[in-house]
Amino acid sequence: MFACFIDSVADKVKLSGVGCYVNMTCMSILLYADDILLVAPSVASLQRILRICEAELDWLDMRINPKKSSYIRFGARYGVECSNISTSDDSKPPWSDNFRYLGHQDRLPVPLVTQV
């Protein structure tokens, strides 16, 4: 039943045109069961995608649980401090160096490039 409702969230994200694309396919939102993974090329884009998701979830009378949410950055600048991302209720889930998705826990590797 959840999948029937959550499809509209993915549709809204795709229609926004914000996020990451691979071979012209939107990869900004990945869904599996009740897990939602948002992928964005920048912190600002991630904030926009989060707002889009929250608006649609609000319409569906659903909410993101900030206690079960976190953000993670990949790439050469993943360890650089950046702006917080906040939910519509002004919660600020933490930035993390590990992630859990589909029951799998993983940690970011040591940076491949170090600054001298």
PyMOL commands that set and color helices and strands:
alter all, ss='L'
color gray80, all
select helices_A, chain A and resi 2-16+43-59+66-68
alter helices_A, ss='H'
color red, helices_A
select strands_A, chain A and resi 21-22+25-26+29-32+35-38+98-101+104-107
alter strands_A, ss='S'
color yellow, strands_A
deselect
rebuild
show_as cartoon
